[in-house]
Amino acid sequence: MSHSDTIPLHQSSQSDIDEIENLIHASVQSSSATVLPARPPSPPRASIPISSSPSPSPFISSNLPPLPPNHKVPSVPSAPPPPPPPSSSSGIAPTGFGPAPNTLTEPVWDTVKRDLSRIVSNLKLVVFPNPYREDPGKALRDWDLWGPFFFIVFLGLALSWSASVKKSEVFAVAFALLAAGAVILTLNVLLLGGHIIFFQSLSLLGYCLFPLDVGAIICMLKDNVILKVIVVSVTLAWSSWAAYPFMSSAVNPRRKALALYPVFLMYVSVGFLIIAID
């Protein structure tokens, strides 16, 4: 197809093209003529001043001279090891509150020896009181009932051996008098407000019968009324003197006489039995 064969555009299409070209030329001219203002500069920011001099330390400077380079810090001595617990050769606990806990598997002879040593120790503390001993309350803490039971039975047997007739009745009366009297005297001390345990009081009253046991043996060997009166008077005073410090310290000082009088009365009755039995 040649140039002469080109189909001419429609009059409306030609006018639209001309209008578009005019709009493009107008927009280019307006954009070149209008210049946007430049962005205003941002305000200056505040800066933190940095000092070149060193800042002062918050700690107080020490005036002590510096340590020499070869100075050695002294070592703290360590605490010495604790001493081993004291061993008890008699089988009694170190605290004094009874035997050691490992006594179930020990031989019978060891148990008997431990009980006998305790009886002898308590007998010395009760019957031979010493106000200057190191531990005056040991007899109250380490009490037992074997010693009092033995002394009560032994006194009943001594009185029954001294009797010419009705030996069994004499033993029964003596044993009942001593056992019931010890219980009644203990209850009397507790009712008076005494600071003592029931079995402690029984133990002390039984141990205090030892001098009367000795007097009963002497009177059984020598059948003399005058000798009996002298021996019983001495042993009665001895037993009362042995029971006095324990019973008097257990009650209020104002009630001391109420606690000691029944004890003295029971020992007097035992002394009369020793003199009367022939």
Backbone bond lengths (Angstrom), bond angles and torsions (degrees), N, CA, C in turn:
res aa  C-N    CA-C-N  psi(-1)  N-CA   C-N-CA  omega(-1)  CA-C   N-CA-C  phi
1 M - - - 1.470 - - 1.517 106.88 -
2 S 1.325 119.72 133.82 1.460 125.85 -176.63 1.499 109.86 -94.20
3 H 1.393 115.90 170.92 1.455 120.86 -179.36 1.509 112.39 -62.52
4 S 1.306 112.31 -31.30 1.473 116.58 179.61 1.494 112.20 -70.61
5 D 1.360 113.27 -16.01 1.470 116.75 -178.89 1.527 112.47 -91.26
6 T 1.440 120.22 5.30 1.478 122.50 -177.94 1.509 109.77 -67.24
7 I 1.336 112.87 138.58 1.473 117.88 -177.83 1.510 107.67 -86.12
8 P 1.280 119.95 123.71 1.469 121.93 -179.31 1.538 110.58 -68.51
9 L 1.438 115.80 144.54 1.467 120.91 178.77 1.504 111.11 -71.21
10 H 1.285 113.75 161.40 1.454 119.99 177.65 1.511 108.53 -74.00
11 Q 1.300 116.27 152.49 1.466 120.23 -175.75 1.519 111.29 -62.16
12 S 1.347 119.78 -36.30 1.476 122.04 179.79 1.521 111.25 -70.82
13 S 1.296 118.39 -36.37 1.469 121.05 179.21 1.512 110.17 -68.24
14 Q 1.341 117.09 -39.24 1.450 119.33 178.50 1.505 111.63 -64.90
15 S 1.290 117.28 -37.00 1.474 120.09 179.71 1.525 111.07 -68.95
16 D 1.338 117.65 -34.89 1.494 120.26 178.09 1.517 110.53 -66.35
17 I 1.319 116.57 -39.29 1.471 119.33 -179.85 1.509 109.47 -67.06
18 D 1.292 117.06 -41.56 1.449 119.73 179.12 1.534 111.27 -63.04
19 E 1.292 115.55 -38.23 1.473 119.54 -179.43 1.533 110.45 -66.95
20 I 1.308 117.93 -39.23 1.479 121.51 179.51 1.517 109.56 -65.41
21 E 1.358 116.38 -42.23 1.453 119.11 179.28 1.513 110.56 -63.97
22 N 1.290 118.53 -37.78 1.470 121.07 178.83 1.535 111.36 -64.84
23 L 1.325 116.44 -39.16 1.475 119.84 179.81 1.537 111.42 -66.83
24 I 1.325 115.26 -37.58 1.471 118.92 179.76 1.506 110.09 -66.28
25 H 1.360 116.84 -44.79 1.464 119.90 178.72 1.508 111.48 -63.41
26 A 1.348 117.83 -36.33 1.474 120.73 -179.19 1.513 111.07 -69.03
27 S 1.319 118.37 -39.50 1.469 121.02 -179.46 1.517 112.05 -69.08
28 V 1.326 116.00 -35.70 1.466 119.31 178.56 1.505 110.27 -66.99
29 Q 1.328 116.42 -42.96 1.465 119.74 179.77 1.527 111.30 -65.37
30 S 1.342 119.06 -38.44 1.478 121.25 -178.99 1.522 111.74 -70.63
31 S 1.337 116.56 -35.51 1.473 118.99 -179.99 1.511 111.84 -71.85
32 S 1.320 116.74 -33.34 1.459 119.39 177.75 1.505 111.84 -74.30
33 A 1.329 117.03 -29.08 1.465 120.46 -179.18 1.522 111.38 -79.21
34 T 1.341 119.97 -31.91 1.487 123.85 -177.12 1.512 108.58 -95.44
35 V 1.362 118.14 120.97 1.487 124.73 178.44 1.517 109.21 -111.75
36 L 1.314 118.08 123.11 1.472 121.83 179.49 1.518 110.40 -69.48
37 P 1.340 116.70 141.21 1.476 118.83 179.23 1.529 111.50 -67.35
38 A 1.286 116.29 150.21 1.480 120.63 179.09 1.523 110.70 -70.91
39 R 1.376 117.75 154.42 1.489 122.95 -179.01 1.522 109.05 -70.05
40 P 1.323 116.38 129.48 1.488 118.14 -178.64 1.527 109.73 -64.56
41 P 1.297 117.46 146.25 1.484 120.02 179.31 1.527 111.75 -66.89
42 S 1.364 116.75 146.29 1.479 121.86 -179.53 1.516 109.69 -73.08
43 P 1.305 116.69 147.51 1.480 119.21 -179.61 1.516 110.24 -64.52
44 P 1.317 117.73 152.20 1.492 120.71 -179.86 1.532 111.45 -68.65
45 R 1.335 117.07 139.28 1.477 122.53 179.65 1.531 109.80 -87.67
46 A 1.375 112.92 150.28 1.473 118.31 179.21 1.512 109.72 -73.06
47 S 1.271 118.33 133.87 1.469 123.08 -179.24 1.528 109.61 -107.20
48 I 1.363 116.78 147.18 1.469 123.03 179.60 1.515 107.89 -87.33
49 P 1.324 116.22 124.07 1.474 117.01 -179.28 1.524 111.03 -71.86
50 I 1.265 117.62 136.53 1.455 124.49 -179.86 1.514 107.74 -112.92
51 S 1.363 113.69 121.15 1.455 118.03 -178.74 1.520 109.53 -90.07
52 S 1.246 115.70 140.68 1.463 120.19 179.86 1.522 112.30 -82.31
53 S 1.374 117.52 -17.80 1.471 120.19 179.38 1.517 109.66 -78.94
54 P 1.381 122.06 147.58 1.474 124.03 -179.67 1.522 111.20 -68.39
55 S 1.340 115.39 141.57 1.469 120.91 -178.96 1.520 109.70 -74.48
56 P 1.336 118.68 147.93 1.481 120.72 179.73 1.530 111.07 -69.29
57 S 1.333 117.71 147.85 1.476 123.31 -179.48 1.519 109.89 -76.87
58 P 1.342 118.39 142.05 1.482 120.45 179.33 1.516 112.21 -73.56
59 F 1.346 120.54 -11.45 1.454 123.46 -178.04 1.530 109.53 -94.19
60 I 1.351 113.36 152.71 1.459 119.12 179.26 1.518 108.76 -78.85
61 S 1.269 115.53 130.13 1.464 119.47 -178.24 1.525 109.78 -71.54
62 S 1.327 116.93 141.31 1.464 122.90 -179.44 1.510 110.20 -89.92
63 N 1.346 114.41 143.73 1.456 120.41 178.37 1.528 112.49 -95.58
64 L 1.358 117.14 2.28 1.454 120.03 -178.68 1.518 110.01 -73.47
65 P 1.319 116.72 146.32 1.481 118.20 178.55 1.517 109.91 -71.73
66 P 1.273 118.83 149.70 1.479 121.41 179.66 1.518 110.81 -67.07
67 L 1.347 114.86 151.59 1.449 121.06 -179.97 1.527 110.05 -71.10
68 P 1.305 116.48 146.27 1.479 118.18 176.50 1.513 110.51 -66.59
69 P 1.308 118.40 156.26 1.482 120.52 -176.73 1.507 113.59 -65.35
70 N 1.353 118.38 -28.08 1.467 120.36 -178.49 1.522 112.74 -96.05
71 H 1.337 116.88 16.83 1.473 120.05 -179.30 1.529 109.71 -77.08
72 K 1.343 116.23 135.74 1.471 122.54 179.36 1.523 109.56 -111.74
73 V 1.319 115.05 134.62 1.468 120.10 179.16 1.524 108.37 -73.81
74 P 1.348 119.40 126.78 1.480 120.04 -179.94 1.529 110.68 -66.99
75 S 1.307 115.96 138.84 1.472 121.74 -179.95 1.523 110.25 -84.02
76 V 1.324 115.38 141.41 1.468 121.63 179.53 1.518 108.64 -79.22
77 P 1.351 118.54 126.75 1.485 119.04 -179.60 1.520 110.95 -68.11
78 S 1.296 116.17 139.86 1.456 121.37 179.68 1.522 110.48 -75.80
79 A 1.344 115.62 152.83 1.464 121.29 -179.34 1.517 110.33 -68.02
80 P 1.336 117.52 143.10 1.477 119.11 179.46 1.518 110.62 -68.90
81 P 1.314 118.17 151.39 1.478 120.32 179.59 1.510 110.96 -65.07
82 P 1.354 117.86 148.86 1.467 120.10 -179.65 1.514 111.08 -65.40
83 P 1.342 116.93 146.34 1.473 119.27 -179.57 1.517 110.81 -69.17
84 P 1.315 117.65 151.70 1.474 119.85 178.79 1.512 110.86 -67.10
85 P 1.336 117.99 151.43 1.462 120.37 -179.86 1.509 111.03 -64.06
86 P 1.346 116.88 144.45 1.470 119.33 -179.02 1.516 111.02 -66.75
87 S 1.310 114.38 137.95 1.459 120.21 179.07 1.508 109.80 -89.49
88 S 1.304 116.14 144.35 1.456 122.20 -179.47 1.513 108.53 -108.98
89 S 1.325 116.29 111.65 1.452 119.91 -177.94 1.510 112.25 -75.17
90 S 1.346 117.99 -25.48 1.460 119.67 -177.81 1.501 113.05 -88.19
91 G 1.349 118.66 0.20 1.459 120.33 178.95 1.511 113.62 85.01
92 I 1.333 118.18 2.65 1.458 121.07 179.58 1.517 107.98 -92.24
93 A 1.318 116.44 140.36 1.460 120.71 -177.53 1.516 110.03 -63.43
94 P 1.353 118.55 149.20 1.460 120.83 -178.86 1.514 112.61 -63.58
95 T 1.352 118.39 -27.16 1.451 120.33 -178.67 1.508 112.63 -74.98
96 G 1.345 119.56 -15.13 1.450 121.62 178.32 1.503 114.35 81.90
97 F 1.321 118.94 12.73 1.453 121.35 -178.46 1.515 112.19 -102.85
98 G 1.279 119.18 24.12 1.460 121.30 176.87 1.503 111.20 128.03
99 P 1.321 117.12 -175.36 1.461 120.36 -177.32 1.517 112.11 -71.69
100 A 1.325 113.75 164.00 1.462 119.53 177.36 1.520 110.22 -66.21
101 P 1.345 118.47 154.69 1.466 119.94 -174.82 1.519 114.37 -70.48
102 N 1.343 119.16 -18.85 1.464 120.83 -175.59 1.533 110.24 -96.48
103 T 1.336 116.81 59.98 1.471 121.34 -179.60 1.522 112.55 -115.10
104 L 1.323 118.69 6.18 1.463 120.07 -177.16 1.523 111.58 -78.08
105 T 1.308 117.12 -29.78 1.464 120.22 -176.19 1.521 112.89 -104.79
106 E 1.335 118.38 6.93 1.453 119.99 -179.50 1.526 110.55 -78.20
107 P 1.317 119.06 157.85 1.467 121.49 178.01 1.524 111.67 -64.27
108 V 1.335 115.08 157.80 1.464 120.75 -178.09 1.528 110.48 -65.45
109 W 1.331 116.39 -37.35 1.459 119.13 -179.01 1.521 111.61 -64.05
110 D 1.340 117.83 -34.87 1.467 120.18 176.63 1.527 111.29 -66.23
111 T 1.326 116.19 -38.38 1.461 119.46 177.66 1.519 111.27 -64.97
112 V 1.330 116.47 -42.43 1.471 120.35 179.65 1.527 110.42 -64.56
113 K 1.332 117.09 -42.64 1.462 119.56 179.07 1.527 111.36 -64.06
114 R 1.319 117.29 -39.47 1.460 119.37 179.41 1.522 111.16 -65.51
115 D 1.348 117.25 -42.40 1.463 120.09 178.96 1.523 111.61 -65.76
116 L 1.334 117.38 -39.86 1.465 120.02 178.89 1.531 111.39 -66.22
117 S 1.326 116.35 -39.89 1.468 118.63 178.20 1.522 111.36 -65.93
118 R 1.324 117.79 -34.26 1.463 120.14 177.07 1.519 110.89 -70.02
119 I 1.320 117.67 -38.99 1.464 120.21 178.36 1.525 110.69 -63.16
120 V 1.342 116.25 -44.25 1.471 119.66 178.95 1.525 110.87 -64.00
121 S 1.335 117.32 -40.33 1.464 120.57 -179.88 1.527 111.13 -65.23
122 N 1.326 117.78 -46.25 1.460 120.29 179.21 1.523 111.64 -67.50
123 L 1.328 117.14 -33.06 1.462 119.72 178.03 1.525 111.07 -64.45
124 K 1.341 116.85 -39.97 1.462 120.05 176.81 1.524 111.70 -65.69
125 L 1.336 116.55 -37.76 1.462 119.54 -177.71 1.521 112.56 -72.39
126 V 1.338 116.93 -33.15 1.468 120.34 -175.47 1.532 111.38 -88.89
127 V 1.320 116.03 -52.07 1.468 119.73 -173.20 1.529 111.00 -77.98
128 F 1.314 117.98 -27.14 1.466 121.42 178.46 1.530 108.62 -117.58
129 P 1.322 117.79 68.82 1.480 120.03 -176.57 1.524 110.72 -66.30
130 N 1.322 114.04 138.90 1.461 121.35 179.86 1.529 107.81 -131.45
131 P 1.339 117.92 112.23 1.478 118.47 -177.87 1.519 113.41 -68.48
132 Y 1.352 119.12 -11.27 1.461 121.55 -177.04 1.525 112.20 -102.47
133 R 1.331 117.70 11.87 1.459 118.89 179.63 1.522 110.28 -71.69
134 E 1.314 115.36 159.02 1.466 120.20 -175.56 1.516 111.84 -70.09
135 D 1.320 118.24 -39.33 1.461 121.67 -175.94 1.524 108.76 -127.69
136 P 1.354 118.63 87.17 1.463 119.64 -176.75 1.519 113.57 -71.50
137 G 1.320 119.40 -18.68 1.456 121.06 -178.00 1.514 114.38 -94.77
138 K 1.335 118.00 10.12 1.464 120.01 -177.40 1.525 111.13 -65.09
139 A 1.346 117.95 -37.66 1.466 120.53 -179.52 1.522 111.67 -65.20
140 L 1.335 117.71 -28.31 1.465 120.36 178.22 1.518 111.35 -77.90
141 R 1.322 117.64 -33.09 1.459 120.01 -179.19 1.522 111.96 -79.47
142 D 1.327 116.01 -45.17 1.464 120.39 -173.92 1.534 109.99 -98.60
143 W 1.314 116.39 53.48 1.471 120.71 -177.26 1.535 109.99 -78.95
144 D 1.310 116.01 161.07 1.459 122.79 175.89 1.518 107.71 -152.12
145 L 1.332 116.86 165.99 1.470 122.60 -179.10 1.526 112.64 -112.20
146 W 1.337 117.36 -6.04 1.457 118.60 178.54 1.521 111.54 -67.64
147 G 1.311 117.66 -43.91 1.463 120.63 179.09 1.522 112.81 -62.19
148 P 1.346 120.09 -51.64 1.471 119.77 177.31 1.522 113.42 -58.96
149 F 1.338 116.77 -39.69 1.461 119.15 178.25 1.532 110.99 -62.01
150 F 1.319 116.84 -42.17 1.466 120.40 179.76 1.533 111.04 -64.66
151 F 1.326 118.34 -41.59 1.465 120.66 -177.88 1.530 111.53 -70.68
152 I 1.329 117.19 -34.89 1.472 119.45 177.27 1.527 110.55 -67.38
153 V 1.335 116.13 -45.81 1.475 119.59 179.60 1.522 110.53 -65.30
154 F 1.321 116.98 -40.45 1.463 119.96 -178.81 1.534 111.09 -65.03
155 L 1.342 117.65 -39.82 1.465 119.89 178.22 1.527 110.86 -65.97
156 G 1.348 117.60 -40.17 1.462 119.66 176.33 1.519 112.08 -63.31
157 L 1.336 116.84 -40.45 1.468 119.62 178.07 1.532 111.32 -66.50
158 A 1.341 117.55 -38.98 1.469 120.10 179.01 1.522 111.08 -64.42
159 L 1.329 118.07 -39.72 1.466 120.41 177.95 1.524 111.32 -69.21
160 S 1.332 116.66 -38.02 1.474 118.64 179.02 1.533 110.93 -69.62
161 W 1.314 118.83 -33.74 1.461 120.34 176.89 1.533 110.85 -69.87
162 S 1.317 117.53 -30.72 1.468 120.29 178.90 1.522 112.15 -74.75
163 A 1.334 117.35 -24.67 1.468 120.12 -178.47 1.517 110.23 -74.86
164 S 1.330 115.39 142.71 1.471 120.35 179.04 1.520 111.57 -85.33
165 V 1.334 117.07 -29.93 1.470 121.05 179.71 1.529 108.15 -133.73
166 K 1.348 114.71 160.22 1.465 122.55 175.43 1.538 111.30 51.95
167 K 1.279 114.84 53.94 1.462 120.05 -178.48 1.536 112.13 -64.89
168 S 1.338 116.56 -39.03 1.464 119.29 -179.40 1.524 111.77 -65.98
169 E 1.346 116.05 -37.85 1.464 119.18 178.97 1.534 110.93 -67.90
170 V 1.318 116.51 -38.34 1.467 119.55 177.39 1.531 110.78 -62.57
171 F 1.324 116.14 -42.79 1.472 119.31 178.43 1.525 110.68 -63.79
172 A 1.343 117.73 -42.21 1.460 120.62 -178.77 1.530 111.19 -64.30
173 V 1.353 116.13 -42.58 1.466 119.33 -179.72 1.531 110.44 -66.05
174 A 1.314 117.17 -43.57 1.466 120.39 -179.17 1.526 111.04 -65.31
175 F 1.321 117.25 -44.20 1.466 119.87 -179.05 1.528 110.73 -65.63
176 A 1.361 116.95 -42.96 1.467 119.20 179.62 1.521 111.71 -65.79
177 L 1.339 116.27 -38.63 1.463 119.73 179.76 1.529 110.92 -63.62
178 L 1.305 116.22 -45.33 1.461 119.30 -177.15 1.526 112.02 -70.91
179 A 1.344 117.26 -44.06 1.468 119.87 -178.68 1.522 111.29 -67.06
180 A 1.333 116.82 -49.30 1.466 119.56 -179.72 1.526 111.09 -66.13
181 G 1.349 116.40 -37.20 1.464 118.51 179.22 1.513 112.17 -64.38
182 A 1.329 117.56 -40.26 1.469 119.69 178.58 1.525 111.33 -64.04
183 V 1.340 117.03 -40.15 1.468 119.95 178.65 1.527 110.77 -65.71
184 I 1.341 116.86 -43.84 1.471 120.28 -178.71 1.532 110.84 -65.49
185 L 1.316 117.07 -41.48 1.462 119.89 178.72 1.524 111.65 -64.94
186 T 1.324 117.05 -36.48 1.464 120.19 177.71 1.527 110.92 -66.35
187 L 1.326 116.71 -43.42 1.463 119.89 177.31 1.521 110.97 -63.69
188 N 1.323 116.93 -34.88 1.464 120.05 178.12 1.529 111.15 -63.53
189 V 1.343 116.63 -41.79 1.465 120.30 179.03 1.526 110.58 -66.25
190 L 1.329 117.24 -40.54 1.470 120.05 -179.98 1.526 111.19 -68.06
191 L 1.341 117.96 -38.17 1.465 120.33 178.85 1.525 111.83 -69.36
192 L 1.306 117.18 -24.70 1.470 120.45 176.12 1.522 112.22 -81.45
193 G 1.332 117.22 4.87 1.464 121.11 179.65 1.509 113.94 84.38
194 G 1.327 117.31 26.32 1.459 120.34 -178.87 1.518 112.36 -72.63
195 H 1.318 116.10 142.89 1.470 122.37 179.19 1.530 108.59 -94.68
196 I 1.313 115.48 77.28 1.447 121.64 -178.58 1.522 108.73 -153.12
197 I 1.304 117.02 148.87 1.459 121.87 178.66 1.525 108.85 -82.62
198 F 1.329 116.11 151.05 1.464 121.92 -176.36 1.529 110.88 -56.61
199 F 1.325 117.29 -50.21 1.461 120.29 -176.74 1.530 111.99 -73.17
200 Q 1.322 117.65 -24.89 1.461 119.58 173.53 1.523 110.90 -63.61
201 S 1.316 116.20 -44.63 1.468 119.80 178.88 1.519 111.42 -64.36
202 L 1.343 117.24 -41.57 1.468 119.72 176.45 1.530 111.01 -60.17
203 S 1.312 116.05 -41.66 1.460 119.93 -179.22 1.527 111.43 -63.71
204 L 1.324 117.77 -45.09 1.460 120.77 -177.96 1.526 111.76 -67.15
205 L 1.321 116.81 -42.40 1.470 119.43 179.30 1.526 111.15 -65.47
206 G 1.325 117.22 -35.16 1.464 119.74 177.73 1.519 112.66 -69.54
207 Y 1.335 117.02 -39.47 1.463 119.49 177.90 1.535 111.71 -67.11
208 C 1.322 116.59 -32.36 1.464 119.63 179.63 1.533 112.58 -70.43
209 L 1.330 118.32 -6.96 1.474 121.20 174.83 1.530 112.27 -79.99
210 F 1.313 117.98 -8.16 1.470 119.60 -177.20 1.530 112.88 -57.46
211 P 1.351 120.71 -45.02 1.479 118.26 177.98 1.529 112.70 -60.72
212 L 1.323 118.91 -37.03 1.464 120.57 177.68 1.522 111.19 -68.32
213 D 1.342 117.60 -31.19 1.468 119.45 174.40 1.530 110.66 -63.25
214 V 1.333 115.17 -42.81 1.466 118.77 177.92 1.524 110.70 -63.33
215 G 1.339 117.14 -41.76 1.466 120.29 177.65 1.514 112.41 -63.84
216 A 1.356 118.09 -37.43 1.466 120.37 178.59 1.522 111.34 -65.64
217 I 1.338 117.96 -37.05 1.465 120.85 178.28 1.536 110.07 -66.47
218 I 1.345 117.36 -42.48 1.473 120.19 179.97 1.524 110.52 -65.15
219 C 1.336 116.68 -42.81 1.466 119.53 179.72 1.524 112.24 -67.82
220 M 1.321 117.50 -28.56 1.467 120.04 177.56 1.526 110.74 -71.41
221 L 1.322 117.34 -31.76 1.463 120.47 -179.72 1.526 111.69 -80.76
222 K 1.309 118.95 -34.86 1.458 123.40 -178.86 1.520 109.50 -117.55
223 D 1.333 116.88 108.32 1.467 121.61 -178.81 1.523 109.31 -88.62
224 N 1.318 115.49 77.62 1.464 121.78 178.89 1.520 107.85 -136.93
225 V 1.343 116.16 126.94 1.456 120.43 -174.36 1.521 111.34 -65.30
226 I 1.331 117.07 -43.77 1.465 119.53 -179.57 1.530 110.67 -63.57
227 L 1.325 115.35 -43.38 1.469 118.84 177.67 1.522 110.87 -62.64
228 K 1.345 116.74 -39.14 1.459 120.14 179.02 1.523 111.26 -62.83
229 V 1.343 116.44 -42.14 1.466 119.63 -179.18 1.528 110.59 -63.91
230 I 1.331 115.98 -43.10 1.473 119.27 -179.40 1.524 110.67 -65.53
231 V 1.337 115.49 -46.84 1.474 119.08 -177.75 1.520 110.64 -64.33
232 V 1.333 117.34 -44.09 1.465 120.23 -179.22 1.519 110.96 -65.75
233 S 1.324 118.14 -37.43 1.473 120.35 178.29 1.527 111.46 -63.32
234 V 1.329 115.67 -42.10 1.470 119.35 -179.52 1.527 110.53 -68.01
235 T 1.325 116.24 -48.01 1.476 118.95 -178.36 1.530 111.60 -68.00
236 L 1.341 117.08 -32.07 1.468 119.34 176.58 1.527 111.11 -65.47
237 A 1.325 116.70 -43.73 1.467 120.02 177.33 1.528 110.78 -64.76
238 W 1.325 116.59 -36.59 1.475 121.02 179.21 1.527 110.61 -64.63
239 S 1.333 117.49 -46.88 1.471 120.50 179.91 1.523 111.50 -63.98
240 S 1.334 116.77 -41.37 1.472 119.63 179.45 1.524 110.68 -66.52
241 W 1.333 117.18 -38.23 1.465 120.93 178.72 1.522 111.24 -66.86
242 A 1.348 117.61 -34.49 1.465 120.75 178.73 1.526 111.69 -71.08
243 A 1.351 117.51 -34.77 1.473 120.49 -178.29 1.523 112.62 -83.12
244 Y 1.317 117.96 -17.68 1.472 120.66 -174.23 1.521 113.42 -61.80
245 P 1.357 121.23 -51.18 1.478 118.91 -174.48 1.516 113.52 -63.98
246 F 1.325 118.02 -33.22 1.463 119.53 -177.81 1.528 111.52 -76.38
247 M 1.328 116.69 -44.19 1.454 119.34 -178.72 1.525 112.10 -71.70
248 S 1.315 117.02 -35.15 1.464 119.23 -179.64 1.524 112.28 -71.14
249 S 1.331 116.50 -32.34 1.465 119.25 179.21 1.526 113.00 -80.16
250 A 1.327 117.41 -13.41 1.466 119.81 -177.50 1.517 113.07 -86.06
251 V 1.351 118.93 -18.48 1.460 121.97 -176.17 1.520 109.70 -119.57
252 N 1.322 114.69 172.32 1.459 121.63 176.59 1.534 109.70 -64.77
253 P 1.327 118.54 140.51 1.476 119.12 179.83 1.522 113.59 -56.07
254 R 1.328 118.67 -29.11 1.462 120.06 179.02 1.523 112.47 -72.23
255 R 1.343 116.69 -21.09 1.465 120.82 -179.09 1.528 111.85 -108.33
256 K 1.306 116.52 17.90 1.455 120.09 -177.28 1.523 111.90 -63.11
257 A 1.347 116.78 -41.94 1.470 119.86 -178.47 1.525 110.98 -65.82
258 L 1.338 117.81 -35.93 1.472 120.76 179.62 1.527 111.69 -67.06
259 A 1.316 117.35 -26.15 1.465 120.12 178.79 1.523 112.38 -87.41
260 L 1.342 117.95 -31.92 1.461 120.58 -175.75 1.532 112.69 -86.83
261 Y 1.316 118.31 -30.64 1.472 119.47 -177.05 1.529 112.38 -61.65
262 P 1.347 121.21 -45.56 1.475 118.85 177.31 1.524 113.42 -62.52
263 V 1.341 117.29 -34.06 1.464 119.70 177.59 1.527 110.33 -64.07
264 F 1.309 115.97 -46.76 1.470 119.69 178.26 1.526 111.03 -62.49
265 L 1.327 117.06 -36.91 1.466 120.46 -179.74 1.532 111.10 -66.11
266 M 1.331 118.58 -39.43 1.465 120.40 178.61 1.522 111.07 -66.25
267 Y 1.324 117.93 -41.19 1.465 120.26 179.03 1.537 111.15 -67.22
268 V 1.324 116.97 -33.95 1.470 119.79 176.59 1.524 110.78 -65.47
269 S 1.334 117.00 -39.86 1.468 120.19 178.35 1.529 111.24 -64.79
270 V 1.326 116.80 -38.11 1.471 119.84 176.78 1.526 110.02 -65.96
271 G 1.334 117.41 -39.40 1.465 120.16 178.30 1.529 111.38 -63.74
272 F 1.326 118.05 -39.09 1.465 120.21 176.72 1.522 111.67 -63.99
273 L 1.318 116.62 -36.44 1.469 118.59 176.10 1.527 111.75 -63.53
274 I 1.326 116.37 -39.19 1.464 119.70 179.65 1.543 110.34 -65.04
275 I 1.342 116.27 -40.17 1.469 118.74 -178.99 1.530 110.98 -74.29
276 A 1.340 117.40 -38.33 1.466 120.00 -172.65 1.521 113.61 -75.20
277 I 1.306 118.22 -31.01 1.458 120.10 -176.13 1.533 109.03 -71.49
278 D 1.337 115.09 129.64 1.462 121.61 -179.24 1.529 107.52 -128.86
